[in-house]
């Protein structure tokens, strides 16, 4: 007997995050530096773990910003490496530039005095301490750092499978009500901090597949959920649920027979929620008391996997691929599920030891059948890869399992609830009178007027973009809201980039990207939409959405790098010359008046760099080659640039002490840096300026785009 999901798609209630849903629901659990795995497999969603305890420095050192990211407890100083968060944010940016649309970040921590519960136990992770004044203050400080330095995170998940507290969220021997109260307090702190930097962010409660069970001394998920609903009723916010509906048992991919053990039933008293009875959970979340502003809260399957071995011993790649496909189609057909995130790209040795082989690849790097199925399942070739699996499931068509299967978005453009998947815009849009007017999605329309069609406030409009440039006239935004909600006022997130008048006219100020919030219903929760504002530089070869965009905007706005003489070329991929390096540093220092000469016979006086060169030489920032030349047109090596930055920092009176110990040893090629440059290169890594991906590449030349990014990071990483 195979379980079938049977929602009436035409009459389905609206989901809170329907407008925020990614193009498809396919996702992958990764470590952020493995973002290419998600891009390679065509995922629109990624799920990542962030353990505070992995990035805490416990030492005596000089911290440039202790008020923000440091606390003292028990005579020890605890400081979080915010540069790690910034580097993670850049990995997220990279993913979003390459097809990833939603990022779920799971916040956890091992025991840390002053920040977490300290109950002696064998738990892997401990609850965040919000029940003492000291603990709560530290938790607020650290979550504020996470929100500030990782603003591109869309969903913040509090802990892992917290219904099993003595393993994943240790809080001591407290009852369910006390546990729920403290847990919700943590959710609220994260929600409040996250929305400062990303108004569209959500916080999420996390559970495994146990629903009405106290197995293993756990709290009942249903009871925790009900408590959180009650605790947030008077002061509501848009939290959601991250659920892990694995098969039962985990060693068997076949979830269609989960009912056999009697723990998985099709009613809300079920002990366990798997993909067999997932609609029990989504139906429960549709109950009126569980809604937020009349809509179903965000629900995401952030971890799920299907083993390639039955009972841990008999290899069955067909079953793994078949039940993955069945589960994914069920998730796609359910309008209340926002994401379906596969557990692993590769098998994990510790899971394999338990008979669990969830990877797309085995421990030896061999690709499994599930890889190609997963990679193509949300494309127009989906059936070509999954029809071969029907016999394993005991049926001849997918419609026998998934009502409405032929109407899934990757088969037909028109989908449930009036949603339309636009293959040009590559996103869901709403139809008006049966047609799509694409003028709202780009920089178009006459007389500076751009019209936007929004199907109700609260829809995700981040793909709607107003493009303007520094010095341009204001652009009037005309918003047509289909549910007749009136616009009360406009609010610009970053007024240093653009301002907005009361009638919705966007006025560019400086280069960069910001967001225009359109508020209605007196600005109440759920009464907002958002439009992306791009204020371009004059450079035709610069895309502010690329990894270097913020850096180029920074150096342009501050007059540090002005581009080439034609006025429209920045030269993002051109190598930086030594003359250009000293010019950049000279401008960074404020272009002070200088007099005198330099001893280099190969320089040209009265050139664009001559004053900068005199300044740099007189201040010991450059010394020239051993042969007496300077080499103004020579390309700059990355390690030489680090040396000049180090000397510049000393000249400017900045603190140049290492604050993160020997963290540079985490970079693969740290030992290849030349002796004369080691202190400089390692300091640049220490401050989050260089080597933040995987290597330093000390002998590579540096590009102008890289320079712009490093100068932006330098300004943030050094203080007097």
BELLINMO-V105051 format. One line per field, one symbol per residue. phi: phi as a letter, one per 30 degrees, with the letter a starting at -180 (. if undefined). burial: + if it has 24 or more other C-alpha atoms within 12 Angstrom, else -. Layout:
# BELLINMO-V105051
phi=???
burial=???
This chain:
# BELLINMO-V105051
phi=.cdbdbddddcdddcecedcddebcdbbdbdedceddddecidcbbbbcbceddbcccacaccdbdddbbbcbiicccbcddddddddddddeedddbjdcbbccccbaddbeibbebddacddbcdddcccdddddddddddddeddcbdddcbcccichddcddbcadbidcddddedddddddedddedddddcbecdbcbdcbccdbcbceiicddeeddddddeddcddbdbcdbbcbbdddbdddbddddcddddiccbcbdcedbcbddbededddddddedcdbhibddebbdcaaabddbdhibcdbdddedddddddddddddcdcccabcddadceceddedcicbdddbddciddcededdddcdccdceddccddcddddibcbdddcbeiedcdedcbddbdiidbdddddhadbcdbhibccdddcbcaichicccbcbdjdjddcdddbccbbeidddcdcccccdcidcddacbcdbddcacbddcjcccdcbdkbbbccccbhiideicbbbbdcccdddddcccdddeceddddddddcidbcidddibbciecddddddddddddddedjhddbbjbbdcdcccdiddcdddddddddcidbbidddjccidcddcddddddddddddedddiddcddcbicdddddecdddddedceeddddddecicbidcbadhdcddccddddeddddddddcbbd
burial=-++++++-+---+++++++++++++++++++++++++++-+++++++++++++-++++----++---+++++-----++++++++++++++++++++++++++++++++++++++++++---+++++++++---++++++++++++++++++++++++++++++++++++++---+--+++++++++++++++++++++++++++++++++++----++++++++++++-++---++++++++++++++++++++++++---++++-+-+++++++++++++++++---++++-++++++++++++++++-----+++++++++++++++++++++++++++++++++---+--++++++++-----++++++++++++--++-++++++-++----+--++-+++++++--++++++++++----+++++----+-+-++++-----++++++++++++++++++++++---++++++-+---+++-++++++--++++---+++++++++++++++++----+++++++++++++++-+++++++++++++++++-+++++-----++++--+++++++++++++++--------+----+-----+++++++++-+-++++-----+++--+++++++++++++++-++--++++++--+++-+--+--+---+++++++++++++++++-++++--++++++++++++++++++--
